[in-house]
Structures are given as C-alpha cells and as structure tokens.
Amino acid sequence: MESTSATQAEETTRSWEQLSHTVQKSNLKQAIEKTELNQMYYENKGREKNVLTCETIIRILKTKLEEINQEE
C-alpha cells in the first residue's frame, strides 16, 4: 500500500476488511513500516507537510490494527 493521503489510507483499510484478520494485520504492519520509511525520507528532505501527512496515515493504520487486535 502506498497511501499519499489520509483519505486514501482509510479507503485502503476498508477494502481490506473482507480479508482475514491475519492478512489485514500483515498488510497494516507492512503499510506502517513503508509509511515510516517515507516519513524519515521526508524529514531528511525538510518536507514538513509530507511528514505530517505520513504521521496522519500512520495514526490511521495503527488505529485500525488496534481495532483488529481487540476483535480477536
């Protein structure tokens, strides 16, 4: 998953809801890692707007991961 906005992240996580919890958790963990790497890249480039976008996306993904963990 390569989300460039909070809306896109929310849409993607909704599209995963039909998948098993195991697959959803795997997808979410990979997406979080990828977004964290993007965030570090943007921090090094001094692109604050992109850093803030990444923080928002990470928050959305982690919230969804917590929801799944609570359902199990």
C-alpha positions in Angstrom: 0.0 0.0 0.0 1.3 3.4 -1.0 -1.0 6.0 0.6 -0.4 9.6 -0.1 -3.4 10.9 1.9 -5.4 10.1 4.9 -8.5 9.5 2.7 -6.6 7.0 0.6 -5.4 5.2 3.7 -8.9 4.9 5.0 -10.2 3.7 1.7 -7.5 1.0 1.5 -8.1 -0.2 5.0 -11.8 -0.5 4.3 -11.0 -2.5 1.2 -9.1 -5.0 3.3 -12.0 -5.6 5.7 -13.1 -8.6 3.7 -9.8 -10.3 4.3 -8.9 -12.5 7.3 -7.6 -10.7 10.4 -4.2 -12.3 9.8 -3.9 -10.9 6.3 -5.2 -7.5 7.4 -2.7 -7.3 10.2 0.1 -8.3 7.9 -0.9 -5.6 5.3 -1.3 -3.0 8.0 2.2 -3.7 9.5 3.8 -3.5 6.1 2.0 -0.3 5.3 3.1 1.2 8.6 6.7 0.3 8.0 6.6 1.7 4.5 5.0 4.9 5.7 7.5 5.3 8.5 10.3 5.0 5.9 8.6 7.6 3.8 8.4 9.8 6.8 12.1 9.5 7.5 12.9 10.4 3.9 10.7 13.5 4.0 12.2 14.5 7.4 15.7 14.3 5.8 14.5 16.4 2.8 12.9 19.0 5.1 9.4 18.5 3.7 7.3 19.1 6.7 3.9 18.9 5.0 4.7 15.4 3.8 6.0 14.4 7.3 2.7 15.5 8.8 0.8 13.5 6.2 2.8 10.4 7.0 2.1 10.9 10.7 -1.7 11.1 10.0 -1.5 8.0 7.8 0.5 6.0 10.4 -2.1 7.0 13.1 -5.0 5.7 10.9 -3.2 2.4 10.2 -2.2 1.9 13.8 -5.8 2.6 15.0 -7.1 0.0 12.5 -4.5 -2.5 13.7 -5.6 -1.9 17.3 -9.3 -2.4 16.4 -8.5 -5.8 14.8 -6.4 -6.9 17.8 -9.3 -6.0 20.1 -11.8 -8.0 18.0 -9.7 -11.2 18.3 
